[in-house]
């Protein structure tokens, strides 16, 4: 089943985000290689493609896992969590309808 993972950044976490980004992306690339990643990306803190020093308010990931528990465990092990980028993470079942 698909699961939506929404990470909410802590204020001032841009330096930690930048440092943890390679490890974060490697995990996403591993899911993509397995055909289990539907989409992933950051949410700019301002209305701009590149928010610069304003940074990001969080990230959205939609990926396939065998259970909600597995999705939560994967999300909690994310480098952005361990580096303190996210202040909280939501994990919910997701049903893809379109396209």
N, C-alpha and C positions, 0 to 999 in steps of 0.2 A: 504494500500500500504506500501511497505518497504521503509525506509529512512536510508541513510547513514549519520552518525553524526561523524565528525572528529574534535576532539579538539586538538589544538596546545598549548603545554605547554609554559609558560613564562620561560625564563632562571632563574635558581636558585629556581624553585618552588617545588623541591622535598620535603622539610619539610611540606609545605602546602598540597601537594598531600597525603603524609602519614597520616596527621591529618584528612583529609576529606574522606579518602578511605572507612571507614566503612559505612558512609552515602551514598556515591556514589554506593557502591556495593549493599546496601539495595534497592536502586531504581531499579538497574538492576535485582536483584532477584525478585522483584515485577513484572517487565515486563516478566521475564522468567516464573513465576508462571501462568501468563495469556496466555502463549504461544505466546507472541509477540516479543520475543528476538531471533534473528537469530544467532548473534555472538557479542562478545564484548571482548576487551582486550587492554592493553597498547602497545605502540611502544617504545622499549628500545632505548635510545640515542646512544648506541654503539651496535656492533654486538655481543651480549651476551644474554643468557636467563635471567640472573640476572645482570643488569648493575651496581649494587652497587651504589656508590656515583655519578656516571655519570647520574643516573636517567632516565627519559623518555622524549621523544620529543612530546608525545601526546597520544591520545587514539582513537580507532575506535569502533563504535557501529553501528550495523545494526538492526533496530527494526521496528515494524509495528505500524503505527499511522493512524488515519482517514483522515489526511490532512497534507500538508506541514506546515501549520500554527501550527497545534497541535504538530508536531515534533519539530519545532523551539521553541515553548513555553516550551516543556519538556526539551529540551537541555539547554535553558537559565536558567532553575531552578535547574540545576545539581549542587551538592555541589562543584564540581571542578570549576565551574564558580563563584559561590558565594564566594569561598575561595581564588579566584585569581590565581588558578593553570593555567587555560587556558587564553592565551592572545587573542585568537579568536577561534570561532567555526563555522564550515561549516556544513550545513544541505542540503542534496540533495536527490531527489527521487532515488530509487535503484530498479533495476529489477533483481531478482534472476533467473539465467539460469541453473547453475550447482552447485553442483550435484543435 
